[in-house]
Amino acid sequence: MEKAEMNKDIMEILSPVLGQELAAAIIEHRSRTLKKPLTAYAARIQVREYLKTGNPVEAAEMQILRGWRAIKSDWYFNEKAREAGPTNASVDRRTTVDAARDFLTSQDHSGDAFGLSGLRRH
């Protein structure tokens, strides 16, 4: 199959999901930037992954920006979680190391993770 015809087939697969401009950008990203041209079969697989994310355009843009050859929905969600940063629960959680450090430095460790706040040191 001729390259122009192949790209036309791939555009027909990608553009209903990504739009013409982004579909062309994905084709160019794969062929010119990565030197790994997209096949029609791989484009169909990729469309399924884009759709699994719930935001195919953002997923395709992430693929280009990260220089990825492809994207899987779990990669997309992992990146989104990483970008969001830690949750409040993990920031506010007192660790065992925090409690041990307070205990060893004789600081007030009331309500500590070890439950030793009621013990008195003699």
C-alpha positions as CSV (number, residue, x, y, z in Angstrom):
1,M,0.0,0.0,0.0
2,E,1.3,3.5,-0.9
3,K,2.3,5.8,1.9
4,A,-0.3,8.6,0.9
5,E,-3.0,6.0,0.8
6,M,-2.0,4.5,4.1
7,N,-2.0,8.0,5.7
8,K,-5.5,8.6,4.3
9,D,-6.7,5.3,5.8
10,I,-5.2,6.2,9.2
11,M,-6.8,9.7,9.0
12,E,-10.2,8.0,8.4
13,I,-9.6,6.0,11.6
14,L,-8.3,8.8,13.9
15,S,-10.1,11.9,12.7
16,P,-13.6,11.0,13.9
17,V,-12.2,10.7,17.4
18,L,-9.5,13.4,17.4
19,G,-10.4,15.8,14.6
20,Q,-8.4,16.4,11.4
21,E,-5.7,18.6,12.9
22,L,-4.8,16.4,15.9
23,A,-5.1,13.2,13.8
24,A,-2.6,14.7,11.3
25,A,-0.4,15.6,14.3
26,I,-0.4,12.1,15.6
27,I,0.5,10.7,12.2
28,E,3.3,13.2,11.9
29,H,4.5,12.6,15.4
30,R,4.8,8.9,14.7
31,S,6.4,9.1,11.3
32,R,8.6,12.2,11.4
33,T,9.4,12.6,15.1
34,L,9.7,9.0,16.2
35,K,10.5,7.5,12.9
36,K,7.9,4.7,13.6
37,P,5.0,5.2,11.2
38,L,1.6,4.3,12.5
39,T,-0.3,1.4,10.7
40,A,-4.0,1.3,10.2
41,Y,-4.2,-1.7,12.6
42,A,-2.3,0.2,15.3
43,A,-4.4,3.3,14.8
44,R,-7.6,1.2,15.5
45,I,-6.0,-0.1,18.7
46,Q,-4.9,3.4,19.7
47,V,-8.4,4.8,19.1
48,R,-9.8,2.3,21.6
49,E,-7.2,3.5,24.2
50,Y,-8.0,7.1,23.5
51,L,-11.7,6.4,24.1
52,K,-11.0,4.5,27.4
53,T,-9.6,7.7,28.9
54,G,-12.8,9.6,28.5
55,N,-10.9,12.5,26.9
56,P,-9.3,11.3,23.7
57,V,-8.1,14.7,22.6
58,E,-6.2,15.3,25.9
59,A,-4.8,11.8,25.8
60,A,-3.5,12.2,22.2
61,E,-2.0,15.6,23.1
62,M,-0.3,14.0,26.2
63,Q,1.1,11.3,23.9
64,I,2.7,14.0,21.7
65,L,3.9,16.2,24.5
66,R,5.5,13.2,26.3
67,G,7.1,11.9,23.1
68,W,5.3,8.6,23.6
69,R,5.0,6.2,20.6
70,A,1.5,5.2,21.9
71,I,-0.7,5.7,24.9
72,K,-2.6,3.3,27.1
73,S,-5.4,4.5,29.2
74,D,-3.7,3.5,32.5
75,W,-0.6,5.6,31.5
76,Y,-3.0,8.6,30.9
77,F,-4.7,8.1,34.3
78,N,-1.3,7.7,36.1
79,E,0.0,10.9,34.6
80,K,-3.2,12.8,35.5
81,A,-2.8,11.5,39.1
82,R,0.8,12.5,39.2
83,E,0.0,16.0,37.9
84,A,-2.7,16.4,40.6
85,G,-0.1,15.8,43.3
86,P,-0.6,14.1,46.7
87,T,-4.1,13.9,48.2
88,N,-4.9,15.8,51.4
89,A,-5.1,12.5,53.3
90,S,-1.5,11.6,52.5
91,V,-0.3,15.1,53.3
92,D,-2.0,15.2,56.7
93,R,-1.3,11.6,57.7
94,R,1.2,11.3,60.6
95,T,3.8,8.7,59.9
96,T,5.5,6.2,62.2
97,V,8.8,8.1,61.6
98,D,7.2,11.4,62.7
99,A,6.0,9.8,65.9
100,A,9.3,8.1,66.6
101,R,11.2,11.4,66.0
102,D,8.9,13.2,68.5
103,F,9.3,10.5,71.0
104,L,13.1,10.4,70.8
105,T,13.4,14.2,71.1
106,S,11.1,14.3,74.1
107,Q,8.7,16.6,72.4
108,D,5.0,16.5,73.2
109,H,3.7,13.6,71.2
110,S,0.2,13.5,72.5
111,G,-2.1,11.6,70.1
112,D,1.0,10.0,68.5
113,A,0.8,7.0,66.2
114,F,2.2,4.6,68.9
115,G,-0.5,5.3,71.4
116,L,2.1,6.1,74.1
117,S,0.7,9.5,75.0
118,G,-0.6,8.3,78.3
119,L,2.8,6.9,79.5
120,R,5.0,9.1,81.7
121,R,8.8,9.1,81.5
122,H,10.5,8.9,84.9
